Amino acid sequence: MIQTPVDLTSWSVFDEASLPFFFNRVSESFHLQLHRHDFMELAYVAEGSGFHYIDECILPVAKGDWFIVPLGTSHVFRPTSTGPSHPLIVYNCIFQPDRLAAELSFMPSAASLTHAMRLLQLTPDSEHGWHQLKDRDGQYGDWFRLAEREYMQRKPGFVPRLYGLFIELAVMLERQLAGDAGKSADHSFAASDSLDEAIRYIDRLIMEPITASTIASAFQMSERHFHRVFKRQMGMTFTTYIQNKRIEKSCRLLLTTQLPIQDIAQQVGYQDKKFFLSVFKKKTGLAPRDYRRQNGQS
């Protein structure tokens, strides 16, 4: 159960006095309660899917989602399920913005990265709200993995490299923000781009109990507008798209594994076996067992 936070999580918990930052990689569970902290946090979803409870919002999350969480913001991640087969893996980078800003101030031209520095709260006129971003090409995932490895292994030169990586992150973020600002000038392109992102998001969550309302919310659209744009661009309804994707995956599993039909139904997002059998026969004209037999699996 989500509980109202009472105390701040203090920087001192992490036993890191010599550096203004700390990195880790965690498998999220239901043990950690809703919490706030007296430091900045960057959180990157590396594997699995689940939900991020942040302030008053509940956001579905999957691989490639990452968040900038300011001081004092209440939040917690929850996996979709408690089973070990689909863990929710999150990389965390936490840092003390005042200390880090003072030490990065000596970096030439760092101040020119105005939008990124404000978002990361490394300037006096920082933005104080939380932000959700999408890793469109994997570069942020690479950054989190490299930074966490450098921090944990502590090879010679890891400290200057970590400071350099923070500048690299600010550059990537500045370029993304500049690109997004350019796209927003063309509303039709921005809508199309958002739907492309939503499709990739849906494909990652296809095994989960996803709904149009949660997807629309994650991409800041009304559900009605999402349904309209989705059908216009995809040529089918959201429900039909989900069913097609799930049946395509179940067909692959039928032909490449010996899994029981019940297990395949669950792996593609159907908890009700009878409903799965009905949808499968409607889409393929065959029962799953007949499909497997006719296509070469005994």
Backbone hydrogen bonds, N-H to C=O, Kabsch-Sander energy under -0.5 kcal/mol:
donor,donor_aa,acceptor,acceptor_aa,energy
9,T,36,R,-3.0
10,S,8,L,-0.6
13,V,10,S,-1.7
14,F,11,W,-1.8
15,D,12,S,-1.4
22,F,94,I,-2.4
24,N,92,N,-2.0
26,V,90,V,-2.7
28,E,26,V,-0.7
28,E,88,L,-2.8
35,H,75,H,-1.8
36,R,7,D,-0.7
38,D,9,T,-1.7
40,M,95,F,-2.5
41,E,69,V,-2.1
42,L,93,C,-3.0
43,A,67,F,-2.0
44,Y,91,Y,-2.7
45,V,65,D,-3.1
46,A,44,Y,-0.8
46,A,89,I,-2.5
47,E,89,I,-1.4
50,G,61,V,-2.2
51,F,78,R,-3.0
52,H,59,L,-2.8
53,Y,51,F,-0.6
53,Y,76,V,-2.8
54,I,52,H,-0.8
54,I,57,C,-2.1
55,D,74,S,-2.8
57,C,54,I,-2.6
59,L,52,H,-2.4
61,V,50,G,-2.6
63,K,48,G,-0.8
64,G,45,V,-2.6
65,D,62,A,-2.1
66,W,133,L,-2.2
67,F,43,A,-2.6
68,I,131,H,-2.4
69,V,41,E,-3.2
69,V,67,F,-0.6
72,G,37,H,-2.5
73,T,70,P,-1.6
75,H,35,H,-2.2
76,V,53,Y,-1.9
78,R,51,F,-2.7
80,T,49,S,-1.7
86,H,83,G,-0.6
89,I,47,E,-1.6
89,I,87,P,-0.8
90,V,26,V,-2.7
91,Y,44,Y,-2.7
92,N,24,N,-2.7
93,C,42,L,-2.7
94,I,22,F,-2.8
95,F,40,M,-1.9
96,Q,20,P,-2.5
100,L,96,Q,-2.5
101,A,97,P,-2.6
102,A,98,D,-2.0
103,E,99,R,-1.9
104,L,100,L,-2.3
105,S,101,A,-1.1
106,F,103,E,-0.7
107,M,104,L,-2.0
110,A,107,M,-1.9
112,S,109,S,-1.4
113,L,110,A,-1.8
114,T,112,S,-1.8
117,M,113,L,-2.6
118,R,114,T,-2.0
119,L,115,H,-2.1
120,L,116,A,-2.2
121,Q,118,R,-1.2
122,L,117,M,-3.3
126,S,123,T,-1.2
127,E,118,R,-1.6
131,H,68,I,-1.9
133,L,66,W,-3.2
135,D,64,G,-2.3
136,R,134,K,-1.2
142,D,138,G,-2.1
143,W,139,Q,-1.8
144,F,140,Y,-2.6
145,R,141,G,-2.3
146,L,142,D,-2.4
147,A,143,W,-2.8
148,E,144,F,-2.4
149,R,145,R,-2.0
150,E,146,L,-2.6
151,Y,147,A,-2.4
152,M,148,E,-2.4
153,Q,149,R,-2.6
154,R,150,E,-2.0
158,F,155,K,-1.9
161,R,157,G,-1.6
162,L,158,F,-2.2
163,Y,159,V,-2.0
164,G,160,P,-2.3
165,L,161,R,-2.3
166,F,162,L,-1.7
167,I,163,Y,-1.5
168,E,164,G,-2.2
169,L,165,L,-2.5
170,A,166,F,-2.2
171,V,167,I,-2.3
172,M,168,E,-2.4
173,L,169,L,-2.7
174,E,170,A,-2.5
175,R,171,V,-2.4
176,Q,172,M,-2.2
177,L,173,L,-2.7
178,A,174,E,-2.2
179,G,175,R,-2.2
180,D,176,Q,-2.6
181,A,177,L,-2.0
182,G,178,A,-1.6
183,K,179,G,-1.9
184,S,180,D,-1.9
185,A,181,A,-0.5
185,A,182,G,-0.8
186,D,183,K,-1.8
187,H,185,A,-0.7
190,A,186,D,-2.4
191,A,187,H,-2.3
192,S,188,S,-2.0
193,D,189,F,-2.8
194,S,190,A,-2.4
195,L,191,A,-2.1
196,D,192,S,-2.3
197,E,193,D,-2.1
198,A,194,S,-2.4
199,I,195,L,-2.6
200,R,196,D,-2.0
201,Y,197,E,-2.2
202,I,198,A,-2.9
203,D,199,I,-2.6
204,R,200,R,-1.5
205,L,201,Y,-1.3
206,I,203,D,-0.6
208,E,205,L,-2.7
210,I,208,E,-2.3
215,I,211,T,-1.8
216,A,212,A,-2.8
217,S,213,S,-2.2
218,A,214,T,-2.1
219,F,215,I,-1.4
220,Q,217,S,-1.5
221,M,216,A,-2.8
226,F,222,S,-2.5
227,H,223,E,-2.5
228,R,224,R,-2.0
229,V,225,H,-2.9
230,F,226,F,-2.8
231,K,227,H,-2.2
232,R,228,R,-2.0
233,Q,229,V,-2.4
234,M,230,F,-2.9
235,G,231,K,-1.9
241,Y,237,T,-2.2
242,I,238,F,-2.3
243,Q,239,T,-2.5
244,N,240,T,-2.8
245,K,241,Y,-2.4
246,R,242,I,-2.4
247,I,243,Q,-2.6
248,E,244,N,-2.5
249,K,245,K,-2.1
250,S,246,R,-2.2
251,C,247,I,-2.3
252,R,248,E,-1.7
253,L,249,K,-2.2
254,L,250,S,-2.3
255,L,251,C,-1.6
256,T,252,R,-1.6
257,T,253,L,-1.6
264,I,260,P,-2.1
265,A,261,I,-2.6
266,Q,262,Q,-1.9
267,Q,263,D,-2.3
268,V,264,I,-1.5
269,G,266,Q,-1.3
270,Y,265,A,-3.1
271,Q,269,G,-0.6
273,K,271,Q,-0.8
276,F,272,D,-2.1
277,L,273,K,-2.7
278,S,274,K,-2.1
279,V,275,F,-2.6
280,F,276,F,-3.0
281,K,277,L,-2.3
282,K,278,S,-1.9
283,K,279,V,-2.1
284,T,280,F,-2.6
285,G,281,K,-2.2
291,Y,287,A,-2.6
292,R,288,P,-2.5
293,R,289,R,-2.2
294,Q,290,D,-2.9
295,N,291,Y,-1.2
296,G,293,R,-1.2
297,Q,292,R,-2.5
